[in-house]
């Protein structure tokens, strides 16, 4: 089977960009293939068995190259062998499949292979300037005069001998560190380095088939800082649904960093995936669906929450309570939902309830609301809430216990209503209240 190798050089980066962590790039690359090797500053990917999964050679090349560029990798090449890909990357060639392997490698200089470059001084005195010149030397003389690694590297590069690497294993948890190229004074400017860490986390999540629901970005203050600034700070970002979409996570982090003020310049970033859950892929159809082209509601709400605050974006949560006014409570959008399922309360439930029950007039023991009401169904006795206590304005507490008999009543003008009769003390008359409306 023909191999399909990619070589990424992490030491060939701009001076103004942050240093590249080779192991971090290797973990990111595991989303494309489990066959990832890392040695020194070089990361190799063998993707022959992943071509069909990503739709062919060109789409896979585009995915790997686009991600590598964002991670700061500028030198990358493809070839049938790993050492050939490394040699092409060092020589500035992108495609090692452009012709027969011998024609691609022969013109390359000695420095393209480490085992050959180690003897460059001696080989140059023998008149060797390219890999083709070295291959033309007698093999017996090469094996006696040089170490065995020279011939082994040449044979492996040209596909004459097999290559063997220890593959990079996927860590159970994700934590990545990045040293910034300079002092950063404002929190939004941290996104320059945080984006690279998010890319690494996205690759790790894809390789584990998981999504993140919370991640934490920690920044370390520069050594030249005020005494009261502390060693650093951090911010935790939560999502409503498990995701590994790097663009969405970046937008959320940008919104959160816009509200942060650094106490001192930052020099280092650390990203942790704090909450990770299995990721369920959405079902795909052969027919185009226009609805999938829009941004998901959860993602829009997450961005609004990051901009306005957690107390401004709430969602209702059903609570097991016999009192209808307390059957639902509002909680932050990203708060965890209870694992147990809430039981349904028997009896009719109105569509709308009043925040404060409206006291009704009574004539001849018949409640009135836009005319006399006809009692259709009831009574449904609801009693409880003795445990529910709230604070008074003067600092004391009172109970929200209720004792009511509910009825479904019919009004000629207002339709079906939900009314109740308060159970009074024995020496007082019962009062009627309107509490809900059936739509």
C-alpha positions in Angstrom: 0.0 0.0 0.0 1.3 3.4 -0.9 2.0 5.7 2.0 0.9 9.3 2.1 3.0 11.4 4.5 3.0 15.0 5.6 5.9 16.7 7.4 5.3 19.8 9.5 8.3 21.8 10.6 7.5 23.7 13.8 10.9 25.4 14.1 10.4 27.4 10.9 8.2 30.2 12.2 8.3 34.0 12.1 10.3 35.8 14.8 7.2 37.9 15.7 4.9 34.8 16.3 4.7 32.7 19.5 6.9 29.7 19.7 5.3 26.5 18.4 4.9 23.5 20.7 5.6 20.4 18.5 3.7 18.1 20.9 0.7 20.4 20.8 0.8 20.3 17.0 1.0 16.5 17.1 -2.1 16.3 19.4 -4.0 18.6 17.0 -3.0 16.4 14.1 -4.6 13.3 15.7 -8.0 14.5 14.4 -6.9 13.5 10.9 -5.2 10.2 11.6 -4.0 8.1 14.5 -0.6 7.7 12.8 1.1 10.8 14.1 4.8 10.9 15.0 6.9 13.6 16.6 10.6 13.9 16.8 12.3 17.1 17.8 10.7 20.0 15.9 9.2 17.8 13.2 5.6 16.3 13.2 4.7 13.6 10.7 1.2 12.5 9.6 0.5 9.3 7.7 -2.9 9.8 6.1 -3.3 7.1 3.5 -6.2 5.5 5.3 -7.9 8.8 6.0 -8.1 10.1 2.4 -11.6 8.6 1.8 -12.9 9.8 5.2 -12.1 13.4 4.3 -13.4 13.2 0.7 -10.1 12.6 -1.1 -6.6 13.9 -1.3 -7.2 17.6 -2.1 -9.8 18.2 0.7 -7.6 16.6 3.3 -4.6 18.6 2.1 -6.6 21.8 2.4 -7.8 21.0 6.0 -4.3 20.1 7.2 -2.6 23.1 5.5 -5.2 25.6 6.7 -5.0 24.4 10.3 -1.2 24.3 10.2 -0.9 27.8 9.0 -3.2 29.0 11.8 -0.9 27.2 14.3 2.1 29.1 12.9 3.6 26.3 10.8 4.9 27.7 7.5 7.0 24.7 6.2 4.9 21.7 5.2 5.2 19.1 2.5 3.6 15.8 1.2 5.5 12.8 -0.1 5.3 9.0 -0.3 7.8 8.6 2.6 8.3 10.6 5.9 11.9 11.5 5.3 11.1 12.5 1.7 8.3 14.8 3.1 10.8 16.2 5.6 13.4 16.9 2.9 10.9 18.5 0.6 9.6 20.8 3.5 13.2 21.9 4.2 13.8 22.6 0.6 10.6 24.6 0.2 8.8 22.0 -2.0 5.1 21.4 -1.2 4.3 18.4 -3.3 6.5 15.3 -3.2 4.1 13.5 -5.5 4.8 15.8 -8.4 7.0 13.1 -10.1 8.9 9.9 -9.4 10.4 10.0 -5.9 14.0 9.8 -7.3 13.5 12.8 -9.5 12.0 14.8 -6.7 14.8 14.0 -4.1 17.9 13.8 -6.3 18.3 17.6 -6.8 17.9 18.4 -3.1 20.9 19.6 -1.1 22.6 17.6 1.7 21.1 19.6 4.5 17.6 18.2 3.8 18.4 15.0 5.6 19.9 15.0 9.1 21.9 11.8 8.7 23.4 13.1 5.5 24.0 16.6 6.8 25.9 15.2 9.7 28.7 14.3 7.2 28.3 17.3 4.9 31.9 18.5 5.4 33.4 15.2 4.4 30.9 14.6 1.6 31.5 18.1 0.1 35.2 17.3 -0.1 34.3 14.2 -2.1 32.4 16.5 -4.5 28.9 15.7 -3.3 26.4 18.6 -3.4 23.1 16.9 -3.8 21.5 13.7 -2.6 21.9 12.2 -6.0 25.7 12.7 -5.7 25.7 10.8 -2.4 23.7 7.9 -3.9 26.3 7.6 -6.7 29.0 6.8 -4.2 29.9 3.1 -3.7 27.6 1.7 -1.0 30.4 -0.5 0.4 32.7 2.5 0.8 29.9 4.6 2.4 29.1 1.8 5.0 32.8 1.5 5.9 33.6 5.2 6.1 30.4 6.6 7.6 27.9 5.3 10.2 25.0 3.0 9.2 22.5 5.9 9.7 23.5 7.6 6.4 22.6 4.7 4.1 19.5 3.9 6.3 18.2 7.4 5.9 18.8 7.4 2.2 17.0 4.1 1.7 14.1 5.1 3.8 13.8 8.5 2.1 13.7 6.8 -1.3 11.3 4.1 -0.2 13.7 1.2 -0.3 13.5 0.3 3.4 10.5 0.5 5.8 10.1 3.3 8.3 9.1 2.8 11.9 7.9 5.4 14.4 6.4 5.4 17.9 2.9 7.0 17.4 1.8 9.9 19.6 -0.9 8.9 22.1 -4.0 11.0 22.8 -4.0 12.4 26.3 -7.0 11.9 28.5 -7.3 15.6 29.4 -6.4 18.7 27.5 -4.1 21.4 28.8 -1.9 23.6 26.6 0.5 26.4 27.3 1.7 29.2 25.1 4.4 31.7 25.7 3.5 35.1 24.2 6.1 36.8 22.0 5.8 40.0 23.9 4.0 41.7 26.8 0.2 42.0 26.3 -1.4 44.9 28.1 -5.1 44.4 27.2 -7.3 41.3 27.6 -8.8 41.4 24.0 -5.2 41.2 22.6 -4.8 37.8 24.3 -6.9 36.3 21.5 -3.8 36.3 19.2 -2.4 33.5 21.3 -5.7 32.0 22.6 -6.9 31.3 19.1 -3.9 28.9 18.6 -4.7 27.1 21.8 -8.3 26.8 20.8 -7.3 25.2 17.6 -5.2 22.6 19.5 -8.2 21.9 21.7 -10.5 21.5 18.7 -8.2 18.9 17.3 -8.0 17.1 20.6 -11.8 17.1 20.9 -12.2 15.8 17.3 -9.8 13.0 18.0 -11.7 12.0 21.1 -15.1 12.5 19.4 -16.1 14.8 22.2 -17.4 18.4 22.7 -16.5 20.9 25.3 -19.1 22.6 27.5 -16.6 24.7 29.6 -13.0 25.7 29.1 -10.8 28.0 31.2 -8.2 30.4 29.9 -5.5 31.4 32.4 -3.0 34.1 31.9 0.2 34.6 33.8 1.4 38.1 34.6 4.8 39.3 33.5 7.6 39.2 36.2 7.7 43.0 36.1 4.3 43.6 37.7 2.9 45.5 40.6 2.9 43.7 44.0 -0.8 43.7 44.3 -1.5 42.4 40.8 -1.1 38.7 41.6 0.4 36.0 39.5 -2.3 36.0 36.9 -6.0 35.7 36.2 -8.5 33.4 34.5 -11.8 33.3 32.8 -14.2 30.3 32.3 -16.4 30.1 29.3 -19.4 27.8 29.2 -21.6 26.6 26.3 -25.2 25.4 26.2 -24.4 22.4 24.1 -21.2 20.3 23.6 -19.2 21.8 20.7 -15.8 21.7 19.1 -16.4 24.5 16.6 -13.3 26.7 17.0 -14.9 29.7 15.4 -17.8 29.7 17.8 -15.6 29.2 20.8 -13.4 32.0 19.6 -16.4 34.4 19.3 -17.5 33.5 22.9 -14.0 34.1 24.2 -13.8 37.4 22.5 -17.0 38.6 24.0 -15.9 37.5 27.5 -12.4 39.0 27.2 -13.9 42.3 26.2 -15.2 42.7 29.8 -11.9 41.8 31.4 -9.2 44.3 32.5 -5.7 43.0 33.1 -4.1 44.0 36.4 -0.7 43.6 34.8 0.8 42.7 31.4 0.5 39.0 30.5 3.3 36.9 29.2 1.9 33.3 29.1 -1.4 31.6 28.4 -2.7 28.3 29.6 -5.9 26.7 28.2 -7.8 23.9 30.0 -10.8 21.9 28.8 -12.6 21.7 32.1 -15.9 20.0 31.1 -16.0 17.6 28.2 -18.9 15.3 27.1 -19.4 12.9 24.2 -20.2 14.8 21.0 -23.3 13.5 19.0 -23.0 14.3 15.3 -26.1 15.7 13.7 -27.8 13.6 11.1 -27.0 14.6 7.6 -29.3 14.3 4.6 -28.7 13.8 0.9 -31.0 16.7 0.3 -30.0 20.3 1.1 -31.7 21.8 4.1 -31.9 25.6 4.2 -32.4 25.6 8.0 -28.9 24.3 8.6 -27.4 27.3 7.0 -28.5 29.6 9.8 -26.7 30.0 13.1 -28.0 27.8 15.8 -30.2 29.4 18.4 -28.0 28.2 21.3 -25.0 29.8 19.7 -26.8 33.1 19.3 -28.0 33.0 22.9 -24.4 32.2 24.1 -23.1 35.3 22.4 -25.8 37.5 23.9 -25.1 36.0 27.3 -21.4 36.7 27.0 -22.2 40.3 26.0 -25.0 41.1 28.5 -24.1 38.8 31.4 -25.5 35.6 32.8 -28.3 37.3 34.7 -29.8 38.8 31.5 -30.2 35.5 29.6 -32.3 32.9 31.5 -34.2 29.8 30.6 -37.2 28.2 32.5 -36.6 25.0 34.4 -39.5 22.7 35.3 -39.6 22.0 39.1 -41.6 19.3 40.9 -44.1 21.4 42.9 -47.8 21.2 43.3 -48.1 25.0 43.4 -48.4 26.2 39.8 -46.8 29.5 40.4 -43.6 27.7 41.5 -43.5 24.9 39.0 -40.9 26.7 37.0 -37.9 28.8 38.0 -35.5 30.8 35.9 -31.8 29.8 35.8 -28.7 30.8 33.7 -28.8 29.3 30.2 -25.7 27.2 30.7 -26.6 25.8 34.2 -26.8 22.1 34.5 -30.2 20.5 34.2 -31.4 18.0 36.8 -30.9 14.3 35.8 -34.3 13.2 37.2 -37.4 13.7 35.2 -40.2 15.9 36.7 -43.5 14.2 37.3 -46.6 15.8 35.7 -49.2 17.2 38.2 -52.6 15.7 37.6 -55.5 17.9 36.6 -56.0 20.7 34.1 -53.3 23.3 33.7 -54.0 26.9 32.4 -52.0 28.4 29.5 -51.4 31.7 31.3 -51.2 32.5 35.0 -51.4 35.9 36.7 -48.3 37.1 38.6 -50.7 38.1 41.4 -54.1 36.4 41.7 -57.0 38.8 41.2 -59.7 38.9 43.9 -63.2 38.4 42.5 -66.5 39.8 43.5 -69.1 37.4 44.8 -72.9 37.6 44.4 -75.1 35.1 46.0 -72.1 32.9 46.7 -71.2 33.0 42.9 -67.9 34.4 41.7 -68.0 37.2 39.1 -65.6 38.1 36.3 -67.2 40.0 33.4 -70.4 38.4 34.6 -71.3 35.3 36.7 -69.0 32.3 36.3 -70.2 28.8 35.8 -68.1 26.2 37.7 -67.3 23.3 35.3 -64.7 21.2 37.0 -63.4 20.9 40.5 -62.5 21.3 43.2 -58.8 20.3 42.9 -57.2 20.8 46.3 -53.6 22.1 46.3 -51.8 22.4 49.6 -48.1 22.8 50.3 -45.2 25.1 50.5 -44.7 25.1 54.3 -41.0 24.5 53.6 -40.7 27.5 51.2 -39.6 30.6 53.2 -38.6 34.0 52.0 -37.1 37.0 53.7 -39.2 40.0 54.7 -38.2 43.7 54.3 -37.5 43.9 58.0 -35.1 40.9 57.9 -37.6 38.3 59.1 -39.0 35.3 57.2 -42.5 34.1 56.2 -43.8 30.9 54.7 -45.3 30.7 51.2 -47.6 27.9 52.2 -50.9 27.8 50.2 -54.2 26.0 50.9 -56.5 26.4 47.9 -59.4 24.7 46.1 -59.0 25.2 42.3 -61.9 25.2 39.8 -62.2 25.4 36.0 -64.9 28.1 35.4 -66.6 29.4 32.3 -67.2 33.1 31.5 -69.4 34.1 28.6 -67.0 36.8 27.6 -63.5 35.7 28.9 -63.8 32.0 28.1 -62.3 29.2 30.4 -60.7 30.5 33.6 -58.7 28.9 36.4 -60.0 30.2 39.7 -59.5 29.1 43.3 -61.2 29.6 46.6 -58.8 30.4 49.5 -59.4 28.2 52.5 -59.9 30.7 55.3 -60.0 30.3 59.0 -63.3 28.9 60.4 -64.7 32.3 61.3 -64.2 34.0 57.9 -66.0 33.7 54.6 -64.1 32.1 51.6 -62.8 34.4 48.9 -62.5 33.7 45.2 -59.5 34.6 43.1 -58.7 34.5 39.3 -55.3 32.8 38.8 -55.1 31.6 35.2 -56.6 31.6 31.7 -57.0 28.7 29.3 -56.2 29.8 25.7 
